[in-house]
Amino acid sequence: MTAWLLRHVQTAIGSLGRLAQHKLATTLTILVIGIALALPACLHLLVTNAQIATGNWNRAVDLTVFLKRPTSAEEARRTAERIRQRRDVAEAQLILADEALKEFRRGSGFGDAIDALNENPLPHTIVVRPTEAYTNAANLQSLAADVRALPSVEAVQLDTAWVNRLNAILEAFQRGLLLAAAVLGLGVMVIVGNTIRLDIQNRRDEIEVTKLVGGSDAFVRRPFLYNGFWYGLGGAATAWVITLVAIAVLREPIGKLAGLYGSSFQLGALGAEASAILLASGVALGWLGSYLAATRHLRKIEPT
C-alpha cells in the first residue's frame, strides 16, 4: 500500500512538473476552464443573492388591517392585542384614526382642506408583521383570513403577488442555471479531453516503448489522469477567483442601490460549501474528461 501511494504521489508531482514545462499552453487551458466554470458559479451567486433579498422582502411583508367605522379606540386596542397574541404575529402596531389624520396633515400640505372636513374619514388601522417562521404565502393567507373574520375588521390588505412572481422567476433561473452548468461542464470535459488527446499524440513514442516493456493501459493512463486532475483543480480555482473579483466589483454599487430602498442587503460571496462544490466539480470534470480521452486513444496505440 505504501509503495502504491508513493507511486501515485510521484506520478502526480511528475504530471504537475510536465505541465509546468509548458507554462503558456497550461495557463491558457486553465483560463478557458476557469471561465467556463465561472459562468455557472456567477449565475449561482446571482440566484442565491436574489433569493436572500426576496427572503428579506418576504419577512418585511406586513398586513394592513382597516377597522370598521365607527370603532372606538378602546375596541381598536383590544383588537390589536388579540391579534398580537397570535403565535404567528411578531408585532401588531395600532394607528388610531386621530393620529393618522394628524400625520397626514403634517406631511400632505392639505391642512386647510382637512380642517374643512366634518369628520375624520380615516379608520383605525393595525399594521401586522408576521413572525419569520410564518412568512410563506400559505401562512400569510391563513393569517389574513383569520384577521378578516374578526368582528371589528373591515378589510385586510395583503400584497404578496409580486413576491410570488419574483420567486417563480428565480425558480426558472435556477433551472436554467442547472442546464447551463450541465452544458458548460460538458464543455470543460471536451476541453480537457482534447488537450489530453494532443498530449497523447505528442508522447506516442514514449507510450509505445512503455507498452513494449509490459506497461498496462492503466499504468500508461495514470499520468494523463493526473493531468486532468490538475487542469480541473486549476480551472476551478481560477473560477473561484473570478467570482471573488466579480463580487468585489459589484458589492459597493449594489449596496448603494439597496440603501436607496431602505435595505441593508449586501452582496454575498460563495460560501464554504459552494466553494467546495466548485472545486470538487472542477476536479471531477477534469478527471472524467481525461479518463475518457486517455482510455479511447491509448487503446489505439500498440507497439509494433
N, C-alpha and C positions, 0 to 999 in steps of 0.2 A: 504493500500500500504506500509506503514511504517513497519507494522508487517511482511508483506511478504518479504520485503527486508531484515529485521533483521533476519528472519528465514534463508534466503539464505546465509547471511554473517556467521551466526552461523554454518550452515552446511559446508560451505567452510572451515572455520577455523577448525572445528571438523575433517573433512576429512584430512586436512593437518597434524593435530596433530596425527591422526591414522597412517598416512604414516610415520611420524617421529618416531613412536614407533618401526617400522621395518626398521631401517636405512639401513642395508645391502641389503635386498631384494629390497627396494625402489631405492637405489643407482644403483644397477645392472640393474634394469629395465630402469631407466632414461638413463644410459650409453648406453644400447642397442638401445634405441630410438634415442639418440643423434647421435650415429654412423650412424644409418640408414638415419637420416635426413642430416647428414653432407656430405654424398656422393653426393647427387644431388646438395647441396649447393656449394661444391667444384667444381663440374662439371660446374655449372653455372658461378662461378668465372673464370674458365678456358676459357669458351666460350666468356664471356664478355671481359676479358682482351685481348684475341686474336682478337676480333672484334675491340677493341680500337687500338691495334697495327696495324692491317691491315688498319684501318681508317687513321692512320698517314701515312702509306705507300701510300695509295691512294692519299693523299694530296701532297705527295712528287713525284708523277708521273709527269715527265716532257716530253715534246715533243721536240725532236731534229730535227730542220729544216735545211736541207742542201740546199744551194742556187746553182743555175746553174753556171757553169764556161764557159766563164768569166763574172762575175758580178762585177761592180765597188763597191768600198767601200761606195760611196755615195748612190748608189742604194740599197745596203745592209742595210744602216742606215734607208732609207725611208721605206723599207720593215719591218724592226724591229719596227719602230714607228707605222706603220699601224697595225701590229699585237698587239702592246702594247695598242692601243686604244680600243680594244675589251673589252666588259664588262666581258667576261668570262676568261680574261687573267689577272693574277696578276703581272706577270713580264715577260719581254722578253729581254734576255741578248744576245747581239751581240758579237760574237767572230770572229774577222777578220782573214782571212787566214794567214797573216803575223804573227799575234800574236800567232795563234795556232802553226805555224811552229816553232817559237822561243821557245814556251813552250815545244814542242815535242823534240827539240834539247837539251834543258836543262835536261829533265827528261829521255830521252831514252838511251843516251850514244852512239847514232849513228850520232854524229856531222859530222864526215868526210864523211859518206855516203850521208847525207843530203846536204852537200856543193857541192857534185858532181852532184846533180840534176840540170837540165837546167831550170826548172820552179817549182814553188810551186804546188804540187799536191793536196793540201788541199783546199776545198771550204770554203767560208764564212759560218758560222754556227750561228743559232739563237736557244738558249735554252729557251723554252716557259714553264712557270709554270702557270697552270690554277688556277683560284680562287677557294676557298674552296667549294663554292656552286655548282661548275660545275666539280666535280671530279668523278662523276659516269661514268660508261662505255659508256653510250649513248652520254653524252655531250662531252666526250673526243673524241669519234669517229667523232662527228659532227665538233668539233674544228679542228681535224686533216684533215678532208675533205676540210674545208674552206681554211685552210692554204695551203694545197696541190694545190689548184686551183689558187693560186697567180702566176703571170707570171714569177717571178724570182725564184720560188721554184722548186728544182729538186726532192727532196724526203723528206718525213716526217717519222721519226721513233717513234713509239709508241708501247711499250711493256707492255700491261696490262693483258695478258693472264694468267700470274702466279697469279696475284691478283684475277682474276675471279675464277681460280681453287681453290685458298685458301678459298675464300668466299663460294664456293659451298661445300667445306669440312666442313666449320664451320656451314653451314646451316644443313648439315647432322648430325653433332654433336648436334646441337640444338634440332633436332627432337629426336635423341637418348636420350638427356637429359630429354625431356618430358616423354618418355617411361620409363626411369629409375626412374624418380620421381614418376610416377604412380605406378610402381611395388613396390618401397620402401615405398610409402605411404600406400599401401595395407598391406605391411609387418608390418608397425607401428600399423595399426588398429588391425591386428591379435595379435601382442604382447600385446597391451593394453587389447583387448578382452579376451585373455587367462588369463591375470593377474586378471581382474575383475571376471572372472568365478571362479578362485580359491578363491578369496576373498569372493564371494557369498557362496561358499560351506563351507568355514570356519565359516561364520556367519549365517548359515542356521537356527539354533535355534532362534537366535535373530530376524530374518526376520519372522519366523512363529509366534512368540509372537506379533510382531508389526502388522501383518495382522490380528491376532486374536482379537486385541483390536480396529480394524477398520482402520488401516493404508492402504492406497491405494497403488497400484503398483507404481504410480508416486511419492508418498511420500517415499516409500522404495528405489526407484531407485535414488533419488536425491543425496545422499552421494556418490554413485558409479560414478555418472556423474562428480562430483567434483574431485573424484579420477582420472578419465580420464583427466580432465582439468589440474590437477597438473602434471600428468605424461607427457602430451603433452607439457606443458609450460617448465617443467624442461628439457625434451629432446631437445626442440628447443633451449633453452639457452645453453645447452651443445654443440649442433651442431654449434651454433654461436661462441662459444669459440674455438672449434676445427678449424673452418675456420680462426680465428684470429691467432692461433698458426701456421697453415699452411702458411699463408701469411707472418708471421714474419720469418719463416724458409727459405722461398723461395725468399723473396724480394731482399736480397743482391746479391745472385748469379745471379738472372735474371737481376737485374740492371747492374751487371758487363758484362753479356753477351750482353745486349742491347748496352752498351757503346762500346763494341768491333766493333759493326756495325754502330757506329756513331749516335746512337739514345739515347734520354733522357727518354725513356719509363721506367715507374716504375709500379710494380705490384700493382693493386688497390684492396682494401678490399670491403666487402659488404657495399653498400650504405644504407641510412636510409630506402628507400622503400623496397629494397631486404631484409633487416633485419626484417622489419615489416611483410613482406610476410612470411618469415621463421617462426617467432613466431606465426603468425596467423594460418599458416598451421599446425604447431605442436599442437596448442590448438584444432583446428578443428578435426584433425585426432584422437587425444586422446579422445575428447568428443564423436565423432561418434563411435569409437571402443567400448567405454564403454557403450554407449547407446544401440548399437545392442546386445552386450553381456548381459547387465543387463536386457533388455526387454525380451530377449529369455529365460534366465534362471530363472528370477523371476516368470514367468508365470507357471513354473513347481513346484514352492514351494507354497503349500497351507496348512494352519493349519488343523490338524486332530483332 
